[in-house]
Each structure stands twice: as C-alpha cells, then as structure tokens.
Amino acid sequence: MTTLDASTRRQFLTLLGLSAVAVSCGTTATGASSGAGRTKTLRYQGWAGQVILPELAEDLGYLEDVKLKWIGNTTSGPQDIQSAATGQTDFGGAFNGAVVKLAANKTPIKAVISYYGSDKDAYNGYYVREDSPIRSARDLIGKKVGMNTLGAHAEALLDIYLERGGLSRGQADKVEPLVVPPVNIEQSLRQRQIDVAVLGGILRDKALATGGIRKLFTDYELLGAFSAGTYVMTDRFLQQNPDTARTFVTGVGRAIEWSRSTPRKEVIARMTDIVKKRGRNEEAAPLQYWKSYGVAERAGRITGKELQLWIDWLAKRGDIKKGQVTLSELYTNEFNNASHAPASKAKSHSKKSGS
C-alpha cells in the first residue's frame, strides 16, 4: 500500500473538478434523444452486494414508469458523481464534501436528495488494536489510518477529530491516511500494516465480533445523527427531464421512509430478494447485517447545513476559496414531494428470487 502526503491528498481532491471540463464541452447528461430530451430510463452505478435506495424504490414500485439501467458498479463516491457530471450516468451519489468540491470547480450539478448518513445504527468507527497505545488524537501523529478512499467521508471525519483534539494543521498533516480495499482493512490492522482502521456496516460488526480491537471514536459520536451524502444530477438533466427527476427523487424519498417504518427483517428480506433477482453473481448474506441507511431528515430532504459543514471544512483546509460555492445554488428540494405526500403503498413483495 502507498502512503500519500498532505500535498498529494489535496491534489487528489482537485481531480474532482476535472469532470467540469467534460461537462462544459457539451457532454450530454441524459441517454434521451435530442429534442424534448425526456427520458424515462436512468443509467446508474451500483455497489456489489448492496441495495442502494433507487434500487429499493424501483422494487417497491415508487419509481412508477421510470426505469433504472445498471451500467456497472462504482469504486467510490467521488468516481460516481464524476460519472454523473460527465454524462456517463444520470445520477450519482457521494459524500457531501466531494459534492461541494465538484461544484466549486464550476461543474453544473445539483444535490437533489440525501441518501446515507450516520445514526446510532449506521456509522463508521475508527478502530485500533486492543493493545495499541493510541488513546487520543495526539497519539495519531505519525500513524497510518486505513480507509476506503481519500478526499471523502472517512478522511473528512478524521480531520475534524484531529482538529477537535487540538492538533495544528502541521501536526494533522503527519497523520497518514491510506487507501485500503474495505475487505482488507481489518486484516491490515491486525497485521500491523496500519494503526487505525475505518470500519462500517458488516465489516465493523464482524471485526468487533472477532475481538481484539477497540473503538477510538465514531462519526456519530463526533457529529451526532447527520446526513452525509447526496445524489446529484446535472442542471441540464433537471431542465430537460423535470418530471422524471421528480418521480426519481420522490420515489427515493418514499423508499427512505419505507425502510424506517418497516420491520428490519422485512427490509432485509426485500433487499435479499432484489440481489438474487438481479443476477449479478453477488453474495447476499452480508445484507443480514443491514440496520439503517442513516439519513437524518424526513424523506431525505436537504436542509443546507449538511452541505455548509463541508463548504466551511474545505475552505478552512484551503481546498476551495471562501465564497467559491454558493449554498443556495448547490442543492434543491424542488423535486422531492415525498415529505408532503401521504404514506405510499409498496408493491407486494415477490416470492420469486430468480436464483
């Protein structure tokens, strides 16, 4: 694995703006034909072994006549929203700091709905070995922290933890975030290749069940319940396809509320069935560990504070200039009718798995 210094990490963050060039050169953001440009098919990237909210919404019947077209799996949130910005897909989702960075580079995108976050059930923890001397932020100076990607959620929360722990920028730069494939993070920690492992979901629960590690802190402890990421669409797509966008965003919002109000076992059963039916040669067993999508607001509506936090963070780091991003232009709730609508009836659960 490769260690990246602070300068290299900042260079990585600037890559989020490269898609602005492609968009400004006229790349289309929709698979629809020219003319009215109304599409009813949304191209997207998924995650192996997971059911993202749009997939759940489609299975529940909440997307009505809008269809999803899977074109492959993404490798990270920043990559996913770049694909949306350059027209390879019609929507993408990422950590809100990555969304802010992309918008700061004049990419014409808008956040339309929150889709993941942290709460008491869904959170990322920062773990050390049980015998580790690391007990505080200051103990992390010179240490390695393994995470799934740089310039996103895990690195941002690490920065906040270090700042609240009293470290100067210079001292914080001596803490070394490393990209480690999620499935290898626990092993890397136990083999002492890294000093801290960022773990969430099934990977966290399995590691804790094995024992021998202890929590340093969690993002939920640090910030409380908060929405951490949003789906984005390009301004062009929203202008050309307002009805499709409204159906999509409202459907995702209804799926969020369905996942909250439905017994966990039933949600897991539905998601397991979705994975089996779509036939992507995936393992469905990890879904048994699902607990929550972690979205803070009703139906995923965006309040602005979940984006302003990262505007301030990026400006403080010097990654964007103060005033470079206008919050009011960064997001819209115009297409989200879910919080105003009465409870929707889900399509009945199919007993056929297709496996």
NUDREN-426750 format. One line per field, with one value per residue (C-alpha): residue number from 1; residue in three letters; chain; z, y, x. Coordinates in Angstrom, 3 decimals, always signed. Each point is the difference from the previous one (the first is absolute). Layout:
mikol: NUM, ...
marfi: ala, ...
sedren: A, ...
pz: Z, ...
py: Y, ...
px: X, ...
***
This chain:
mikol: 1, 2, 3, 4, 5, 6, 7, 8, 9, 10, 11, 12, 13, 14, 15, 16, 17, 18, 19, 20, 21, 22, 23, 24, 25, 26, 27, 28, 29, 30, 31, 32, 33, 34, 35, 36, 37, 38, 39, 40, 41, 42, 43, 44, 45, 46, 47, 48, 49, 50, 51, 52, 53, 54, 55, 56, 57, 58, 59, 60, 61, 62, 63, 64, 65, 66, 67, 68, 69, 70, 71, 72, 73, 74, 75, 76, 77, 78, 79, 80, 81, 82, 83, 84, 85, 86, 87, 88, 89, 90, 91, 92, 93, 94, 95, 96, 97, 98, 99, 100, 101, 102, 103, 104, 105, 106, 107, 108, 109, 110, 111, 112, 113, 114, 115, 116, 117, 118, 119, 120, 121, 122, 123, 124, 125, 126, 127, 128, 129, 130, 131, 132, 133, 134, 135, 136, 137, 138, 139, 140, 141, 142, 143, 144, 145, 146, 147, 148, 149, 150, 151, 152, 153, 154, 155, 156, 157, 158, 159, 160, 161, 162, 163, 164, 165, 166, 167, 168, 169, 170, 171, 172, 173, 174, 175, 176, 177, 178, 179, 180, 181, 182, 183, 184, 185, 186, 187, 188, 189, 190, 191, 192, 193, 194, 195, 196, 197, 198, 199, 200, 201, 202, 203, 204, 205, 206, 207, 208, 209, 210, 211, 212, 213, 214, 215, 216, 217, 218, 219, 220, 221, 222, 223, 224, 225, 226, 227, 228, 229, 230, 231, 232, 233, 234, 235, 236, 237, 238, 239, 240, 241, 242, 243, 244, 245, 246, 247, 248, 249, 250, 251, 252, 253, 254, 255, 256, 257, 258, 259, 260, 261, 262, 263, 264, 265, 266, 267, 268, 269, 270, 271, 272, 273, 274, 275, 276, 277, 278, 279, 280, 281, 282, 283, 284, 285, 286, 287, 288, 289, 290, 291, 292, 293, 294, 295, 296, 297, 298, 299, 300, 301, 302, 303, 304, 305, 306, 307, 308, 309, 310, 311, 312, 313, 314, 315, 316, 317, 318, 319, 320, 321, 322, 323, 324, 325, 326, 327, 328, 329, 330, 331, 332, 333, 334, 335, 336, 337, 338, 339, 340, 341, 342, 343, 344, 345, 346, 347, 348, 349, 350, 351, 352, 353, 354, 355
marfi: met, thr, thr, leu, asp, ala, ser, thr, arg, arg, gln, phe, leu, thr, leu, leu, gly, leu, ser, ala, val, ala, val, ser, cys, gly, thr, thr, ala, thr, gly, ala, ser, ser, gly, ala, gly, arg, thr, lys, thr, leu, arg, tyr, gln, gly, trp, ala, gly, gln, val, ile, leu, pro, glu, leu, ala, glu, asp, leu, gly, tyr, leu, glu, asp, val, lys, leu, lys, trp, ile, gly, asn, thr, thr, ser, gly, pro, gln, asp, ile, gln, ser, ala, ala, thr, gly, gln, thr, asp, phe, gly, gly, ala, phe, asn, gly, ala, val, val, lys, leu, ala, ala, asn, lys, thr, pro, ile, lys, ala, val, ile, ser, tyr, tyr, gly, ser, asp, lys, asp, ala, tyr, asn, gly, tyr, tyr, val, arg, glu, asp, ser, pro, ile, arg, ser, ala, arg, asp, leu, ile, gly, lys, lys, val, gly, met, asn, thr, leu, gly, ala, his, ala, glu, ala, leu, leu, asp, ile, tyr, leu, glu, arg, gly, gly, leu, ser, arg, gly, gln, ala, asp, lys, val, glu, pro, leu, val, val, pro, pro, val, asn, ile, glu, gln, ser, leu, arg, gln, arg, gln, ile, asp, val, ala, val, leu, gly, gly, ile, leu, arg, asp, lys, ala, leu, ala, thr, gly, gly, ile, arg, lys, leu, phe, thr, asp, tyr, glu, leu, leu, gly, ala, phe, ser, ala, gly, thr, tyr, val, met, thr, asp, arg, phe, leu, gln, gln, asn, pro, asp, thr, ala, arg, thr, phe, val, thr, gly, val, gly, arg, ala, ile, glu, trp, ser, arg, ser, thr, pro, arg, lys, glu, val, ile, ala, arg, met, thr, asp, ile, val, lys, lys, arg, gly, arg, asn, glu, glu, ala, ala, pro, leu, gln, tyr, trp, lys, ser, tyr, gly, val, ala, glu, arg, ala, gly, arg, ile, thr, gly, lys, glu, leu, gln, leu, trp, ile, asp, trp, leu, ala, lys, arg, gly, asp, ile, lys, lys, gly, gln, val, thr, leu, ser, glu, leu, tyr, thr, asn, glu, phe, asn, asn, ala, ser, his, ala, pro, ala, ser, lys, ala, lys, ser, his, ser, lys, lys, ser, gly, ser
sedren: A, A, A, A, A, A, A, A, A, A, A, A, A, A, A, A, A, A, A, A, A, A, A, A, A, A, A, A, A, A, A, A, A, A, A, A, A, A, A, A, A, A, A, A, A, A, A, A, A, A, A, A, A, A, A, A, A, A, A, A, A, A, A, A, A, A, A, A, A, A, A, A, A, A, A, A, A, A, A, A, A, A, A, A, A, A, A, A, A, A, A, A, A, A, A, A, A, A, A, A, A, A, A, A, A, A, A, A, A, A, A, A, A, A, A, A, A, A, A, A, A, A, A, A, A, A, A, A, A, A, A, A, A, A, A, A, A, A, A, A, A, A, A, A, A, A, A, A, A, A, A, A, A, A, A, A, A, A, A, A, A, A, A, A, A, A, A, A, A, A, A, A, A, A, A, A, A, A, A, A, A, A, A, A, A, A, A, A, A, A, A, A, A, A, A, A, A, A, A, A, A, A, A, A, A, A, A, A, A, A, A, A, A, A, A, A, A, A, A, A, A, A, A, A, A, A, A, A, A, A, A, A, A, A, A, A, A, A, A, A, A, A, A, A, A, A, A, A, A, A, A, A, A, A, A, A, A, A, A, A, A, A, A, A, A, A, A, A, A, A, A, A, A, A, A, A, A, A, A, A, A, A, A, A, A, A, A, A, A, A, A, A, A, A, A, A, A, A, A, A, A, A, A, A, A, A, A, A, A, A, A, A, A, A, A, A, A, A, A, A, A, A, A, A, A, A, A, A, A, A, A, A, A, A, A, A, A, A, A, A, A, A, A, A, A, A, A, A, A, A, A, A, A, A, A
pz: +0.000, -0.682, +2.448, -1.319, +1.538, +0.563, -3.332, -1.919, +1.838, -1.031, -3.583, +0.195, +1.089, -2.996, -2.328, +0.935, -2.110, -3.211, -1.018, -0.267, -3.166, -1.617, +0.977, -1.228, -3.338, -0.583, +1.330, +0.305, +3.344, -1.274, -2.129, -1.571, -3.612, -1.031, -0.092, +3.113, +1.605, +2.270, +1.186, +2.125, +0.424, +2.500, -0.392, +3.242, +1.802, +2.921, +2.807, +0.096, +2.574, +0.975, -0.817, -0.511, +0.625, -3.678, -0.466, +3.046, -1.238, -3.383, +1.577, +2.250, -3.052, +1.092, -3.263, -1.920, -3.740, +0.507, -0.494, +1.247, -2.258, +1.847, -1.919, +2.577, +3.546, +1.251, +1.894, +2.145, +0.516, -1.753, -3.024, +0.008, -0.112, -2.650, -2.156, +0.444, -0.740, -3.254, -1.202, +0.360, +2.502, +0.832, +3.761, +2.440, +3.731, +2.208, +3.316, +0.193, +0.152, -3.395, -1.351, +1.230, -1.561, -3.349, +0.028, +0.959, -3.315, -1.846, -0.804, -0.653, +2.452, +2.779, +3.051, -0.064, +2.976, +2.922, -0.228, +2.860, +3.350, +3.518, +2.908, +2.938, -2.359, -3.129, +0.698, -0.770, +2.864, +0.296, +1.662, +1.404, +1.276, +3.591, +1.021, -1.897, +1.964, -2.083, +2.276, -1.365, -3.088, +0.977, +0.083, -3.734, -1.024, -2.268, -0.144, -2.987, -0.376, -2.508, -1.848, -3.212, -1.889, +0.506, -0.248, +1.247, +3.155, +1.932, -0.510, +0.751, +3.342, +0.868, -0.637, +2.279, +2.743, -0.225, +0.073, +3.011, +1.637, -0.119, -2.815, -2.195, -3.773, -0.107, +2.619, -1.732, -3.257, +1.720, +0.380, -3.116, -1.611, -2.205, -2.614, +0.918, -1.669, +2.538, +0.142, +0.955, +2.613, +3.024, -1.013, -0.589, +3.518, +1.612, -1.969, +1.171, -3.514, +1.157, +3.447, -0.384, -2.092, -1.139, +0.059, -0.573, -0.492, -0.269, +0.000, +3.325, +1.584, -1.052, +1.226, +3.371, +0.314, -0.581, +2.759, +0.570, -1.118, +1.759, -1.048, -0.148, -1.147, -2.411, -2.359, +1.853, +3.297, -1.698, -1.780, +1.219, -2.518, -3.377, -3.702, -1.566, -3.730, -2.781, -3.463, -2.685, -3.492, -2.544, -0.504, -3.612, +0.928, +2.473, -2.573, -2.720, +2.190, +2.919, +0.198, -0.033, +2.619, +2.192, -0.269, +0.799, +2.964, +1.509, -0.448, +1.781, +2.806, +0.411, +0.061, +2.846, +2.018, -0.868, +1.323, +3.267, +0.620, -1.107, +2.337, -0.566, -0.885, -2.734, -1.427, -0.065, -1.640, -2.698, -0.670, -0.076, -2.594, -2.091, -0.001, -1.004, -2.773, -1.656, -0.659, +0.403, +1.589, +3.454, +3.542, +1.741, +3.501, +1.079, -0.275, +3.261, +1.747, -1.458, +2.654, -1.476, -2.897, +2.630, -1.780, +2.575, -1.562, -1.000, -3.546, -0.516, -0.288, +0.014, +2.617, -1.144, +3.261, -1.133, -2.958, +1.766, +2.453, -2.829, -1.797, +3.199, +0.408, -3.541, +0.265, +3.291, -1.578, -2.940, -2.494, -1.107, +0.402, +2.357, -2.000, -2.857, +0.551, +0.490, +2.226, -1.498, -3.477, +1.166, +0.822, -0.595, +1.629, -2.948, -1.215, +3.383, +0.673, +2.323, +3.270, -1.015, -1.381, +2.005, +0.715, -3.222, -0.503, -1.008, -2.750, +1.533, +0.734, -2.590, +1.263, -3.083, +0.364, -3.527, +1.362
py: +0.000, +3.564, +2.885, +3.381, +3.254, +3.042, +1.584, -3.145, -0.302, +3.523, -0.778, -2.932, +2.325, +2.285, -2.933, +0.263, +3.148, -1.575, -1.132, +3.657, +0.205, -2.843, +1.466, +3.493, -1.509, -1.140, -3.542, -1.024, -1.059, -2.120, -3.065, +1.554, +1.062, +3.618, +2.277, -0.058, -2.297, -1.714, -3.285, -2.598, -2.126, +0.972, -1.418, -0.542, -1.834, -2.317, -1.564, -3.716, -1.882, +3.089, +1.358, +3.740, +2.074, +0.487, -3.796, -0.405, +2.734, -1.688, -3.370, +1.611, +1.527, +3.566, +0.927, -0.555, +0.079, +0.925, -2.890, -0.470, -1.249, -1.373, +0.581, -1.420, +0.530, +3.075, +0.049, +3.084, +2.918, +2.537, -2.296, -0.450, +3.709, +0.627, -2.587, +1.889, +3.346, -1.265, -1.629, -3.617, -0.431, +2.053, +0.211, -0.729, +0.158, +1.059, +1.437, +3.631, +1.326, -1.585, +1.539, +3.447, -0.434, -0.975, +2.994, +2.300, -0.842, +1.424, -3.366, +0.621, -2.519, +0.138, -2.171, -1.218, -2.365, -1.434, -3.745, -1.049, +1.233, -0.925, -0.899, -2.391, -2.984, +1.159, +1.543, -0.226, -0.802, +0.614, -3.047, -0.905, -3.263, -0.779, +0.298, +3.256, +2.986, +2.318, +1.644, +3.522, +2.154, +0.987, -3.672, -0.205, +2.204, -2.109, -2.809, -1.603, +0.003, -2.447, +1.040, -0.836, +3.222, +3.379, +3.402, -1.339, -0.799, -1.954, +2.528, +2.937, -1.427, -0.841, +3.639, +1.214, -2.409, +1.201, +3.651, -0.513, -1.866, +3.175, -0.899, +2.764, -0.344, -0.935, -2.708, -1.329, -0.284, -2.532, -2.390, -2.192, -1.075, -3.069, -1.489, -3.624, -2.162, -0.301, -3.791, +0.240, +2.769, -2.245, -2.383, +2.934, +1.249, -3.394, -0.519, +3.429, +1.411, +2.878, +1.450, +0.943, -1.617, +1.805, -2.586, +0.128, -2.367, -3.709, +0.504, +1.845, -2.485, -3.031, +1.552, +0.849, -3.514, -1.445, +2.188, +1.387, +3.535, +3.013, +3.204, +3.284, +2.032, -0.085, +2.612, -0.227, +0.845, +2.867, +1.689, -1.704, -1.229, +1.626, -0.576, -0.470, -0.420, +1.130, -1.147, +2.546, +0.643, +2.504, +3.274, -0.997, -3.268, +1.731, +2.622, -2.570, -2.658, +1.686, -2.589, -2.932, +1.713, +0.606, -3.625, -1.222, +2.300, -0.426, -3.774, -0.135, +2.156, -2.418, -2.937, +1.676, +0.292, -3.562, -1.280, +1.910, -1.127, -3.636, -2.733, -0.569, -3.673, +0.934, +2.633, -2.512, -2.631, +2.470, +1.045, -3.617, -0.769, +2.993, -1.211, -3.512, +1.171, +2.332, -2.831, +1.770, -2.974, +1.632, -1.272, +1.018, -1.212, +3.338, +1.648, -1.712, +2.607, +2.957, +2.277, +3.438, +2.320, +2.664, +2.886, +2.695, +1.997, -1.208, -1.415, +1.132, +3.683, +2.211, +2.758, +1.629, -0.514, -3.407, +1.734, +3.210, -2.079, -1.188, +3.364, +1.374, -3.029, +0.208, +3.780, -0.414, -2.568, +2.296, -2.440, +2.585, +3.767, +1.659, +0.889, -2.325, -2.058, +1.534, -2.279, +0.948, -0.995, -3.306, -1.858, -0.073, -1.660, +0.972, -3.580, -1.632, -0.316, -2.986, +1.930, +1.630, -3.102, -2.501, -3.398, -1.952, -3.587, -2.185, -2.549, -3.431, -1.985, -2.681, -3.493, -0.823, +0.588, -0.732, -1.994
px: +0.000, +1.118, +0.189, -1.212, +1.225, -2.215, +0.950, -0.881, -3.303, -0.917, +0.949, -2.394, -2.796, +0.609, -0.634, -3.647, -0.160, +1.285, -3.455, -1.010, +2.083, -1.907, -3.345, +0.876, +1.038, -3.547, -0.129, -3.623, -1.324, -2.838, -0.480, -3.096, -0.208, +0.437, -3.014, -2.139, +2.558, -2.490, +1.444, -1.722, +3.126, +2.689, +3.498, +1.868, +2.784, -0.641, +2.001, +0.786, -2.076, -1.990, -3.441, +0.122, -3.105, -0.955, +0.066, -2.216, -2.326, -0.353, -0.790, -2.613, -1.686, +0.776, +1.762, -3.249, +0.838, +3.663, +2.430, +3.551, +2.791, +3.022, +3.243, +2.408, +1.242, +1.795, +3.267, -0.699, -2.348, +2.283, +0.208, -3.774, -0.824, +2.653, -1.750, -3.256, +1.659, +1.522, -3.214, +1.072, -2.827, -3.100, +0.515, +2.777, +0.509, +2.887, +1.063, -1.135, +3.555, +0.682, -3.210, +1.102, +3.441, -1.473, -2.346, +2.878, +1.623, -3.005, -1.523, -3.721, -1.463, -2.568, -0.478, -3.606, -0.412, +2.001, +0.545, +2.282, +1.169, +0.973, -2.233, +0.123, -0.319, +1.844, +3.386, +3.702, +2.326, +3.728, +1.538, +3.410, +1.446, -0.844, +3.659, +0.515, +1.355, -2.247, -2.569, -0.370, +0.344, +3.537, +1.018, -0.755, +2.931, +2.216, -2.559, -1.777, -3.802, -1.513, -3.174, -1.832, +0.769, +1.638, -1.645, -3.302, -1.989, +2.656, +2.795, -2.290, -1.127, +3.604, +0.922, -2.792, +1.080, +3.601, -1.045, -2.252, +2.860, +2.087, +2.391, +1.390, -0.234, +3.665, -0.459, -3.136, +1.937, +2.268, -2.948, +0.046, -3.302, +0.443, -2.299, -0.659, -2.678, -2.842, +0.193, +3.702, -0.194, -0.595, +2.788, +2.369, -0.711, +0.548, +3.248, +1.224, +0.247, -2.204, -0.632, -3.681, -2.740, -3.131, -2.789, -3.733, -2.930, +0.704, +3.785, -0.237, -2.383, +2.041, +3.252, -1.548, -1.419, +3.488, +1.401, +3.459, -0.826, -1.485, -1.714, +1.891, -3.029, -2.965, -1.398, -3.334, +1.719, +1.794, -2.927, -3.161, -2.589, +0.615, -0.568, +3.421, -0.545, -2.323, -0.995, +0.787, -1.325, +1.269, -1.846, -0.508, -1.679, -2.304, -0.979, -0.696, -1.625, -1.803, -2.783, +2.423, +2.160, -3.042, -1.123, +3.510, +0.694, -3.467, +0.235, +3.353, -1.430, -2.904, +2.407, +1.900, -3.193, -1.039, +3.341, -0.553, -3.573, +0.310, +1.286, +3.709, -0.470, -2.432, +2.354, +2.855, -2.218, -0.996, +3.595, +1.165, -2.663, +1.127, +3.615, -1.013, -2.329, +2.488, +2.455, +3.335, +1.748, +0.094, -0.043, -3.248, +0.964, +1.580, -3.413, -0.943, +2.145, -1.936, -1.523, -0.660, +0.814, +0.740, -1.760, -0.771, -2.849, -3.444, -0.027, +3.580, -0.812, +3.090, +0.146, +3.234, +1.876, +1.256, +1.702, +1.054, +2.047, +2.223, +0.122, +1.519, +2.296, +1.397, +0.490, +1.837, +2.317, +0.647, -1.515, -2.567, -0.143, -2.418, -3.118, +0.946, -3.172, -3.440, -2.046, -3.372, +1.228, +1.433, -3.204, -3.737, -3.017, -2.198, -0.275, -0.616, -3.723, +0.375, -0.128, -3.295, -1.680, -2.062, +1.535, +0.433, -0.957, +2.897, -0.291, -0.549, +3.144, +0.728, +0.679, +2.027, +3.674, +1.102, +2.909
***
